[in-house]
Each structure stands twice: as C-alpha cells, then as structure tokens.
Amino acid sequence: MITNHIKALLVGAALVAAIPACKSGSDHTETAGEESPMPDSTYAPVETKEPNSKYKPAFEGQTRAPGVKTKTPINITVLTSELDHPWGIVNLPDGRFLVTEKTGTMRILTADGKPQKKITGLPEVNSEGQGGLQDVNIDPQFASNRLVYWTFSEKNPGGNLAAVAKGKLSADETKIEDIKVIYRVTPAFDGTLHYGSRIVFDKEGNIFLSAGERSSTETREQAQQLNSSLGKIIHITTEGKAVPNGPFASTSNARPEIYSYGHRNPNGLAFNPATGDLWESEFGPRGGDEINIIRPGKNYGWPVITYGIEYAGGKVLTGIQQKEGMEQPVYYWDPVLSPAGITFYNSDVIPEWKNNLFVGGLSSMHIARLVIKDDKVVGEERLLADEGQRFRALTVGKDGALYAVTDAGRLYKVSKK
C-alpha cells in the first residue's frame, strides 16, 4: 500500500505555507503565508491537483476543506536523524520518549530528543514490506507497573499476521521482561501489506487495535466478514480477551472482540479530547484516504463503498460511494495523503491548535492540520511540506510541542517560538 502511495505526485511547495529547508540540529520559524485570505479569513483549499475520480462528496466539506494558516510563530527543529525507520512514538511519564524501529528494536530518547537507551531482545519480527516492529504504547499505570505494549508483524505457518505483545521494561531500561503475545490478527496471510497496527488505551484501560485487510483482492472481502479479524477495529483487554458486552458479543459466528468493520488499512487511532470519541485514519486505494469517527458496531464500507479507484484504474467492485447501513468518512483525500499516525493537539501552549487533528502524511510528505468543529473538518493546513520527509507517527509532548518521527529516521519538534 505504501509503495503505491509513493507513486502519488508530491505536494507542490508553492501551494503550502512557506517553510525553509531544515538541516539536522537546526531550527527556524514559520509564519503565515503572504497570499490574501478570503473574506471569512480562510484560504483556498490546499489541494489543487485533479482528483483520480469524478466521485462527488456526500456532504459539503467532506473533502478539500478551506485552507487555514497557523498565525502563531513556530520553530521547527530536527532533534535527531539517528533513528532506524521509526514507526511508533509514545511519551514516557518523565518527559522522555519511547520509539519503535521497524527492524525490531525500541529506543528511549531524552526529553530533548536524543537517543539514550536501546531495547533489544523483543520477539522476532518480519520486517519485509510494511511489516516489522510497529506501534508502541504504555500502560495507563506505567509509573507503577512499567508495562509496555507493542504491535509487530509475525511469521506463522499460515503466513504473516499482526500481533500484540506486552512486557515489563527492565530497571536498566535495556530489555523487556516477561514478554507475552496477547492477541493475533487472524487469519494469517502470505503477504506483507496492510497490517494496520495502531494501539490506544480507552478510559477503562482496555486496548483499541487497528487491523488492516492485508491488501489482496483475496482478503479484502474479509473486511466485511465478522468471523475474521481483518479490516477491523478490535477492542480487547490487556490480557487479549474481548472486552465484555461488545457490539457483536451476541452475534452468531462473529468475533466478540470486533468493535467496527469495513476498514482497509487503518493506520492511525486517537481520542478526541473535546468529545472522547475515537478517530481513525485509513489508507484508501488510488484516492479515497479517510478520516473516520469510530462507533461501536458500525460498518465503514470497504470494499463496497470508497472514494478511491483501483491502482490500475477502474472502479472498486461496483464503484459506489454511499450505501445504507455504511458509514461515511468525516473527511477524505483524492489525490492521496497516505495518512499514517494521528494525534489531537491537547495543549494550551498554541491555543489556535487546541483540539485540532494532526495527520502524518507519507507519500504526500507533510503533516496535515485539520480544524474540527461539530465533528466536521472546517479547515486544512499543510505543515513541514518542504522537508521531503514521510511522517510516520506523531505525539504531543508534555511541553506542548508537536513531535513527529519520519521513515528516514528524523525526530521533529514543532514548537511555539
């Protein structure tokens, strides 16, 4: 999937807020662009390229929302370029960061982003294609129990699959102890694409896991099948069991851990601090990348409805975008963004960003800032578009800065000047 997204045309620098090229270890300031705003203080949509399809949105603002620009002067700093294909990042209670690297190690970074400790000895990963060591999160009670949870792609007799494991960070912070794999996304498949694999904790301390449909036309139909984990948002306890009383707990032949279904490759999960709702980013095919609000028991349509087309051209199945009983995305992109990790800005340091959603773009090579009002996207901005980086995962630090890791091994800090 990422390979196909790389083929998308890159974003033109003239269409975004100007950001000077950033060298490792340097910082610089960004301010709003010079073009004139519309009367309502917004700008033209940031996307001006022709879409892949002629499909019409279901409602106004579902795609190509008005452009917006950050008014607060900000610094953009590369804190390190030494990471090895980072995939996930999480804040530690003391202000440091824990990062996964695709090839199978974790790194602890200092609060100012410098690599500090390397954690080895994790279960073997299959790092081919889109696989490897993927997301990471810490237990809500980490300060007392030191438990770490992560996702990774694992080779099995039937093929490859995404798995969730947990263990205790050792006292010297160089290894994970008492490792246990608590959940596997099945069935396994002999492919290396569309694992999904983000994990977040709900208020009760249970886990939401995003699971991809593994990309193949052979497996994509399983996104609509309740006896398969593929193409789902999964809701499990920290022991890997279905959270009781899930939406399909009483449905015959359905997996009780399924929370929602009809997903393609859901690669980002985050809770909206203003509403408590779970939001998701999802790769479409050629066009049709999505942002969704995840509701229990809902069907998000893939592959029956989509705003994208097949990579070779032509319709996906019957080529429809709406169907009764299937959810519409809050927002979609065509051409693609390649939306990876997402995070809501939950700090008061940059007030105009409060409760905005930030989306890491891979093939698009920028971070999208989405302004949300009443569960709709009312503004979009492109940040760091001149850096030439694939933004894999995002988090907001304890200092109110936005942090982002890239496939090339960089950690960026975006902070108030």
N, C-alpha and C positions, 0 to 999 in steps of 0.2 A: 504493500500500500504506500509506504513512504517513497519507495522507488518511483512509483507512478506519479506521486505528488511532486517529486523533484523535477519532473519534466514540465511542470507548470511554468509559465512565464514569470520571471521575477518582478517584484514591485518596482515601478519607476520612481526614482528618488525625487523627481520633480513634483510628484503627486502627494508628498507627505511633508510633515513639518521638518525643516532642515535640522540635521544633527551632524556635526563634523565627525570625520572618521576618528575612531578611538584607538589609541595604542595601549598595549598592556601596561597596567600600572598607572595610567594617566586618567585624568578626569576633565570634563568640560561641561559647559552649561547649555541647556536647551531652553529656548523661549518660543512663544507662539510665532507662527509664520507671518509673512507680510501681506498675504492676499487678503482682500476685503471680505468680511463676513456678510452673510445675508442679513436682512433686517431683524431676524429673530436671534442674531448672534451665533448662528451655526453656519457651517460651510457646506459646499457641495460634497456629496458622498466621496469617500476616499477612493473607492473603486471606480475606474472609468473604462476598464477593458470590457470588451464584448463578452457576455456570458456564453457558456458552452451550449445552452439550450434556450429555447424561447418560452420556457415554462413561466407561468405567472404566479407571483406570491399569493398566498391565501388571504393576507391582510396587509394593510399599509404598514411599512416599517419592518416587514419580516426579512428584508434584505436591503442592502445599500441605504442604511440609515444616514441621516445628515452627518456631515463631518463636524468634529469638535476639536478644540485645541487646548492643551493644558496652559493655563495662564501663570501658574507658579513656576518661577525659575528652578530648574532641576539640574543636578550634577549626574553624570553618567560615568561610572568608574569600572574598569576591569580589575577585579581584586586578585584573580589568579587565572593563568592559562594552562595550568599543570594537571587538570583532571583528565581522566581517560574515559571518554564517551560517557559522561554523566547522564543519568536517566531520572532519578528522583532526588528530591531535597526536602528535608524537614528541619524545623527549628528544635534545638535542644533547650531545656529549661534555663540553662545558664547563658543563653545568647549565642552559643556556637551552632554549627550546622552539621547534620549527618547527611551524606550524599552517597547514592549508589553509583557504581560504574558498571557499564554494560558487560564487561568481560568477567565479572564475578567478585569484585571487592567493594567494600564500603570505605568511605573516608570521613574522618571527623575534621572539620575546618574550624579555625578560631572564629571569634565573633567578627573579626575584620577580614575574614575570608581566606586565610592562609591555611594550606594543608598541614594538618597536625599529626593525626594518627591514621594508620591503615589497618583495616579489619579484614582478616583473611580466615580461611577455614570454613567458609559457607558451603552449602550443598552445591554440587557441580551444576553449572548452567549450560544450556545450549544457546550460544550467542550468535548462531547463524541467522541471517535475515534480520527480522525485527525482534529476535529473541535476546535473551541474556538476563542479567540481574536488572530488575526493573524498578518498581516503586518501593518506597520505604515510608513507614510511619512509626510513631512511638506510642506506647500505651498511654491512655489518659492519666494513669498513675505511675508514669515512668520514674518520677523523682524518688519513689519508694521501691518500685519493683524492677526497674531497669529493663523492662521488656520491650523488644523491638520486633516489628512485623514487616515483612517484605514479600514482594512477588518476584517470580522468576520463571523462565521457560525451562521445562524439564523433558528429557528424553524418556519415553516409555516404550514398552513393546509394541503398542499400537500406533506410535507416532509421537508427536510433541504436544505438550499442553502447558497451560499456565497454572502455577501452583502458588499457594500462600504458605509462608512459614513464619515461625516465631522463635525467639530465644532471648536469653538474658545477656546484656552487654557486660563483659567481664570488668573487674575492678580496674585493670590496667588499660581498658578500652582498646585492646588489640584483637579480641575474638568474641564470638557469640557462643554462649554455653547453653546446654540443654536444648538443642535445636529440635523442633518438631514441625513437620509439614501438616498443616491443619485442614487444608482444602485443596482439591484439584478440579480444574475446569474440564469436564469431560463431555463427549468422548474426545480422546486424543486424535490427532490428525497429522498425516505425514506432510506437513508444510511448516513454513517459518514466518508466517504473516498474521497480523490482526490478533494479537493476544489481549489487547485492551490493557488491563492490569493496574489500574489505579486503585488505591485503598484509602478510605477515610473512616473516621470513627463518628458514630452518632452520639447523642447526648446520654444514651444509656450505656455507652461503652461497647456497643456492637459494631461490626465492620460492614461497610458497603464496599463491594468489589465490582469493578467493571470488567466484563468479559467479551472479547471480540468473537466474530463468527468465522474467523480463520481464512477469510478472503476468497476461498474457492467457490465456484458455482456448485460444487458438490456439497459444500457445508452451509452456504448462505441461507438455505431454506430452514435450517435448524434455528435460526433466529426467531422463527415463528412457532417453534415446537416447544412445548412446556416439559417434555421429557428429556431435554438437553440443556446443558449449561451455556452453550454457545450463543453469543449475541444477546446477553442478558446483563442486568444489574442484579448482583447477588447480595443477599443480606444474611450474614452469619454471625455467630457468637465468636468469642476469642478462642473457643475450642473447635471451631469449624462446623458447628451444627447450625441447622436452620433456626433463625430467630422465631420463637413461638408465635403462632397466630398470624403468619404471613398471608399475603393476599391469595396464595394458591395452596395453603395448608390443607384445605379440604377438597381440592380438585383432584379427581381421579387421574392417575398416571402423570401428574405434574410434580416437579421437584419443589419441595416446600421452601427451599431457600431462594427461589426466584422472586424478585421484587418487581421488576419490569422486564419487558422483552421487545423484540423487534429492533435490535441495535446492530449496527455494522461493526465499527471499531471504536468503541467509547474510550477515549484516551485521557480524559480529564474529569475529575469529580471535585466539587467544592460546595460547602454550605453557604448560602446567602445569609450574612449576619443580620440583615434587616428583617427577614421573614422566617428564617430557619429552614427554608426549602433546600433540597438537594439539586444542584445544577450539574450539567454534564456537557462535555464537548465530544463531538463524534465526527470521524472522517466519513465523508461521502465518497462516491467514486469520482468520476470526472465532473466536478461541480457537486453542489449539494452538501458541503460540510455544514454541520449543525451545532446549535446550542439548544439544549432541552432542559426543562424542569421535570425532574423525575418524580412521578406519582405512583403509589403502590397499585400494582395490578394492571397498569396501562400498557398499551401496545404502541410502540413508536414507529412501526410500519415497515422497516426494512425486511425483505427487498420489495415488498408490494408497492409502497409509495416512496418516492425520493425526488429531490430536485436536481439530481445528477443524472448523467448518462453513462453508458459503458465506456471503458477506456478506448475501445476500438471504434466508438461512435455507435449510435443507435440507442434504442430505449432499453431500460432495465425492465424486464418482464413486459407488462402491458404499457408502461410509460405513464402511469398516473401519479399525481401528487397529493391527492386527497381521497380519503375513503372513510366512511362512517365506522366508528369504533377504533380509529387510529389517530394518534396524537400528531399535531402539527409542531414543528420546531418553533421555538421562540424567535430564532434567527437562523439564517443560512447564508452561505457564501457561494458565489459562482462568478468567476473562477474560484479555485480553492484557496483556503488559508493553510490547510494542513494543521488543524488545531490539536496541539499536544496538551500539556498540563495547564490548568487554570487555577486562579486564586481570586478571591474577593479582597479588595483593599479595606481593611478593618481598623485603620488607624486614624487619628485626628491630625497627624503631622501635616498632611496635604489635604485640607478639608474638601477641595473640589473633587478628590478621588474617592471620598468616603462611599463605601458600598458599590463602587464600580467593579466590573468584572474584567480581569486581565487574562488574556489568552496567548499562550506561546504558539507562534507560527513556525512551522518547519520549512516547507518549500517556499513559503511567502517571505521568510526571513525578516520577520518583525514581530513585535508584541502588539496585539490589538487591545486597546482600551475601549470597553463598552460601557456606556452610561445607561443605567437601568432605571426605569420608572414604571411602577404598576406592572411589573413582570414583563415589560417590553423594552427593547433596545431603542433608545431615542437619540443616541449619538455614538459615533465611532471615530477613534483616532489611531494612527499608526506611530509606534514608538520604536526607536533604535533601528530603523529601516536601512540606514546606511552602514550598519556594522557587518553585513554579509554573514550573519550567523543563523543557525537553525535553533530556535529557542525551545528547549525540551521540557523544562519544568520551572515553576515559579513559586515563590513564597514571600510573605510579608514578614520582615524581621521585627524584633522587639523594639527596634529604633524607629519603626515607621517607614523604613526604606523598602522598596521592592527589589527582590533578588531573583536572578534568573540564571540557570545553567544552560549551556549550549552543547550541541553534539561535538563541537571542536574542542571542548574542554575548558571553556571560559566560565567564570562566575562573574556576573554583572551586578552592580549595585546602582539603583536609580533612587536618588535621594533629594530632598529639598535643599536648595543652595543656601 
